[in-house]
Amino acid sequence: MATTITDSQKPFSLDPYHVSEEFGFILPAPLMPLLNTQLLESHRELRLAHLALSVMTMGYVWQEGEDDTVKMLPRNLAIPYCEVSQRLGLPPILTHADAVLANWRKRDPQGLFDMENLELLVTLPGGDSVRGFFMVTLQVELAAVPAIKSIPLVINGVQRGDAETVTRALEEFSQAIQGMTDALKLMHVYVKPEVFYGIMRIYLSGWKDNSSMPAGLVYEGVQAEPMEYSGGSAAQSSLLHCFDELLGVKHEAMSGAFLTRMRNYMPPSHKRLIQDISLQPSLRGFVQQQACEPLTAAFQLCVTKLLALRSYHINVVSRFITVPAARARQLRNQGNISQEETVSRAPTALEEKGTGGSGIMNFLKTVRDCTRDVFNLK
């Protein structure tokens, strides 16, 4: 008669316990499994995946600083990253759409959407200043919501020839831009310039127009040739692109080309909104044609507020980039690179450039000056 073997009598094995005979409790080859992106279905799932893969990629590329960057992203990251990017229409690099727009949660779901109740989903080196930088930028985006909602009112009002509706919408628009400037001022409260410049900026950098990675980055298993992508930049926010198209701000060739290229780093639907606004009847022409004093005043106030926002942004960049860069150069010239001086560890390749690759101060001043030109309504 056959003997029945109960569970307690079966040979004992380590296999069910995820214990390796070669490595013990160590997980063998943690990066070997290739992530399956086909299980991601919704837009939100894909955006979260893009955010997570972006932060992993930036950490992997820049972990040793600018002098020892990697040349190839391992296939275990590169393949799923490029698959998710292709499905979203975003490039495989950390963008404003990732780090700011899709990287937040409320600590108290029922609480306010403010600095004290917001936290990051994923973070980068830099401690509290990282949270401060991304959350303040998020507050700027939030402050712009009334302006975004005013855009259809302005466009539809122009189409109908309704000067009164356009005037009211532009008044809301200008108030929202003032709110954006007020929110940007929080950067001085929540972010330390030496931490932003010395620690954070390198992780926002890309592999285009960057002397640290002049050949770009190979995405293993995707393409044998290196690919070049710009790092995160405020120019990747759709807000000011929409505002410029609505108000008729025309940028000079070099700055305009850079801004147009930055649209490729936006979600395609946001890029499409900017393009569609540009195809609408000219608001500036409508204001000229109507010769209505309240309408003209409302339009000019919008331009004034936008000009003030861009001027204030220049001041912020000066404090967080230009001044620390000068201090870093001074320390290097003195041969003083120490842990006490955080700015001395900053990448030299970014001293005169933004993380998106632009010559930052010249770019910002040129954009500001082109905004001022809109005042001429004659």
JOGI-V752332 format. One line per field, one symbol per residue. ss: DSSP state (~ for helix, > for strand, _ for the rest). phi: phi as a letter, one per 40 degrees, with the letter a starting at -180 (. if undefined). A space follows every 50 residues. Layout:
ss: ???
phi: ???
This chain:
ss: ______~~~_____~~~__>___>____________~~~___~~~~~~~~ ~~~~~~~~~~~~_________>>_~~~~~~~~~~~~~~_______~~~~_ ____>>________~~~>>________~~~~~~~~~~~~~~~~_~~~~~~ ~~~~~~~~~~__~~~~~~~~~~~~~~~~~~~~~~__~~~~__~~~~~~~~ ~~~~______~~~___>>>_______>______~~~_~~~~~~~~~~___ __~~~~~~~~~~~~~__~~~~~~~~~~~____~~~~~~~~__~~~~~~~~ ~~~~~~~~~~~~~~~~~~~~~~~~~~~~~~~~~________~~~~__~~~ __>_____>~~~~~~~~~~~~~~~~___
phi: .cccccdcccdcbcdcbfbcccbgccccfdccccccccccbccccccccc cccccccccccbcbgccaccbacddcccccccccccccgbccacbdcccb cbbaaccbdccccbdcbbaccbbbdhgcccdcccccccccccccddcccc dcccccccccgcccccccccccccccccccccccccdccbbcdccdccbc dccccbbafbccbccgbccdgbacccbbbcccacccccdccccccccgcb ccdcccccccccccbbddcccccdccccccdcccccccccfbdccccccc ccccccccccccccccccccbcccccccccccccgbbbccbdcccccccb dbbccchcccccccccccccccccdccc
